Amino acid sequence: MSQDKKSMVETDLASTVKNTGSERGRGIPFYSTLWGRAVIFVIAAAVSVTYQTEKPFSWSIQETLVVNRNQFDSFAAATSTKWIAKFMPFVDQMQRVGKGELAKNQLYQSRKSVPFYGDVINIHKVIDYSPGRLLRLFGSSQWLRPVLTVKARQSNDKTELTMTLGPVLWLVHQDSLRRSLLLLRMDLQD
């Protein structure tokens, strides 16, 4: 190789190295890359879950339904396993563990089918119960720890059912709870 060609190759290599180094400083910001966005999402999710578990009812959903039915009939319908599964987030099926009447410390088992993973099973415990008036379920999910509260109150010939669900990702689940209550209203009107 001649001396001129050698010097030309060295000059090209030097300019390439110099340009690469200077372009690196002017490159895309970290938060604009896929990895940067993933890191930001993971940090935001961790802060969100931590905040939800420290202040559980600041992230709760509360919806009220008024129906023209007896308080005890409305409460029995709203606290059936069919409707509890519709109110709870991330639950496909709910069933009571054991026999007997609904009482405090009774357990429920929920099942959620996740593609490529299988079934996720959680246990829910009745932590507060008053027949025809109040049901409070506490979930064993490690991340969300959902608490469902169903309250019934009779006023004249109408029953007011109040559902409180917290802590959950309320932006995601609020419309779902509202839709479930509308379906319950249609079921109770029949």
C-alpha positions as CSV (number, residue, x, y, z in Angstrom):
1,M,0.0,0.0,0.0
2,S,1.4,3.4,-0.9
3,Q,2.1,6.1,1.6
4,D,-0.7,8.3,0.3
5,K,-3.3,5.6,0.6
6,K,-2.1,4.8,4.2
7,S,-2.4,8.4,5.3
8,M,-5.8,8.7,3.7
9,V,-7.1,5.6,5.5
10,E,-5.7,6.9,8.8
11,T,-7.3,10.3,8.2
12,D,-10.7,8.6,7.5
13,L,-10.4,6.5,10.6
14,A,-9.5,9.4,12.8
15,S,-12.4,11.5,11.5
16,T,-14.7,8.6,12.0
17,V,-13.6,8.1,15.6
18,K,-13.8,11.9,16.2
19,N,-17.3,12.1,14.7
20,T,-18.5,9.1,16.7
21,G,-17.3,10.5,19.9
22,S,-18.8,13.9,19.3
23,E,-22.1,12.4,18.1
24,R,-22.4,10.4,21.3
25,G,-22.6,13.6,23.3
26,R,-25.3,14.9,21.1
27,G,-27.3,11.6,20.9
28,I,-30.8,10.8,21.9
29,P,-31.6,11.5,25.6
30,F,-31.9,8.3,27.8
31,Y,-35.6,8.9,28.6
32,S,-36.4,8.8,24.8
33,T,-35.0,5.3,24.4
34,L,-37.0,2.2,24.9
35,W,-34.9,1.2,27.9
36,G,-35.3,4.7,29.4
37,R,-39.0,4.6,29.1
38,A,-39.1,1.1,30.7
39,V,-37.0,2.3,33.6
40,I,-39.3,5.3,34.1
41,F,-42.4,3.0,33.9
42,V,-41.0,0.6,36.5
43,I,-40.1,3.4,38.9
44,A,-43.5,5.0,38.5
45,A,-45.2,1.7,39.1
46,A,-43.2,1.0,42.2
47,V,-44.0,4.5,43.6
48,S,-47.7,4.0,42.8
49,V,-48.0,0.6,44.5
50,T,-46.0,1.9,47.5
51,Y,-48.3,4.9,47.8
52,Q,-51.4,2.7,47.4
53,T,-50.4,0.4,50.3
54,E,-49.4,3.2,52.6
55,K,-52.6,5.3,52.1
56,P,-55.1,2.7,50.9
57,F,-58.3,4.7,50.8
58,S,-56.9,7.8,49.0
59,W,-56.9,5.6,45.9
60,S,-60.4,4.0,46.4
61,I,-63.4,4.0,44.1
62,Q,-66.8,4.5,45.6
63,E,-70.0,4.1,43.5
64,T,-73.6,4.2,44.7
65,L,-76.6,2.4,43.3
66,V,-80.3,3.1,44.2
67,V,-82.8,0.3,43.5
68,N,-86.5,-0.2,44.2
69,R,-86.1,-3.4,46.1
70,N,-85.9,-4.7,49.7
71,Q,-82.6,-4.1,51.5
72,F,-82.0,-7.7,52.3
73,D,-82.7,-9.0,48.8
74,S,-80.5,-6.3,47.2
75,F,-77.7,-7.0,49.6
76,A,-78.0,-10.8,49.0
77,A,-77.8,-10.2,45.3
78,A,-74.9,-7.8,45.5
79,T,-72.8,-10.1,47.8
80,S,-73.3,-13.2,45.7
81,T,-70.1,-14.7,44.3
82,K,-71.3,-13.9,40.8
83,W,-71.4,-10.2,41.5
84,I,-68.4,-10.0,43.8
85,A,-66.3,-11.4,40.9
86,K,-67.6,-8.6,38.7
87,F,-66.8,-5.9,41.2
88,M,-63.3,-7.1,42.1
89,P,-60.4,-6.1,39.7
90,F,-58.5,-8.8,37.9
91,V,-60.9,-11.6,38.9
92,D,-62.6,-14.0,36.5
93,Q,-64.2,-16.4,39.0
94,M,-65.0,-16.2,42.7
95,Q,-66.1,-19.0,45.0
96,R,-66.7,-19.4,48.7
97,V,-64.4,-21.8,50.5
98,G,-66.3,-24.0,52.9
99,K,-69.9,-24.5,53.6
100,G,-72.4,-22.6,55.8
101,E,-73.7,-19.1,55.9
102,L,-71.7,-16.0,55.2
103,A,-69.9,-14.9,58.4
104,K,-66.9,-13.0,59.6
105,N,-63.5,-14.8,58.8
106,Q,-65.0,-16.8,56.0
107,L,-62.7,-17.3,53.0
108,Y,-63.3,-16.8,49.3
109,Q,-61.0,-18.0,46.5
110,S,-60.6,-15.9,43.3
111,R,-59.2,-17.1,40.1
112,K,-57.7,-15.1,37.2
113,S,-56.5,-16.7,34.0
114,V,-53.4,-15.1,32.6
115,P,-52.2,-16.1,29.1
116,F,-48.9,-18.0,28.9
117,Y,-48.8,-18.1,32.7
118,G,-51.9,-20.0,33.8
119,D,-54.3,-19.4,36.7
120,V,-53.5,-17.0,39.5
121,I,-55.4,-17.8,42.7
122,N,-55.9,-15.4,45.5
123,I,-57.6,-15.8,48.9
124,H,-60.0,-13.1,50.2
125,K,-61.2,-13.0,53.8
126,V,-64.4,-11.5,55.2
127,I,-63.1,-9.0,57.8
128,D,-66.4,-7.4,58.6
129,Y,-69.9,-8.6,58.2
130,S,-73.4,-7.5,59.3
131,P,-76.3,-9.5,57.7
132,G,-78.1,-7.3,55.1
133,R,-76.0,-4.2,55.8
134,L,-72.2,-4.6,55.5
135,L,-69.7,-6.9,53.9
136,R,-66.0,-6.1,53.8
137,L,-63.6,-8.5,51.9
138,F,-59.8,-8.2,52.2
139,G,-57.7,-9.7,49.4
140,S,-54.4,-11.4,49.7
141,S,-52.9,-10.1,46.5
142,Q,-49.2,-9.1,47.2
143,W,-49.4,-6.1,44.9
144,L,-52.9,-4.5,45.1
145,R,-54.4,-5.9,48.4
146,P,-57.9,-5.0,47.3
147,V,-60.6,-4.3,49.9
148,L,-64.2,-4.5,48.7
149,T,-66.9,-2.9,50.9
150,V,-70.6,-3.4,50.2
151,K,-73.0,-1.3,52.3
152,A,-76.8,-1.4,52.1
153,R,-79.1,1.3,53.5
154,Q,-82.9,1.3,53.3
155,S,-84.7,4.6,52.9
156,N,-88.5,4.5,52.3
157,D,-89.1,2.0,49.6
158,K,-85.6,2.3,48.0
159,T,-82.3,0.6,48.9
160,E,-79.0,2.4,48.5
161,L,-76.1,0.1,47.8
162,T,-72.6,1.6,48.1
163,M,-69.6,-0.2,46.8
164,T,-66.1,0.9,47.9
165,L,-63.1,-0.7,46.2
166,G,-59.6,0.3,47.2
167,P,-56.7,0.5,46.8
168,V,-56.7,-0.3,43.2
169,L,-55.5,1.4,40.1
170,W,-58.6,3.4,40.1
171,L,-58.2,5.1,36.8
172,V,-58.2,1.6,35.2
173,H,-61.1,0.1,37.2
174,Q,-63.6,2.9,37.8
175,D,-65.5,2.4,34.6
176,S,-65.5,-1.3,35.1
177,L,-67.1,-0.9,38.6
178,R,-69.7,1.5,37.2
179,R,-70.5,-0.9,34.4
180,S,-70.9,-3.8,36.9
181,L,-73.3,-1.7,39.0
182,L,-75.4,-0.9,35.9
183,L,-75.6,-4.6,35.1
184,L,-76.6,-5.3,38.8
185,R,-79.4,-2.6,38.5
186,M,-80.8,-4.3,35.4
187,D,-80.6,-7.7,37.2
188,L,-82.4,-6.4,40.3
189,Q,-85.1,-4.6,38.2
190,D,-86.3,-7.9,36.7
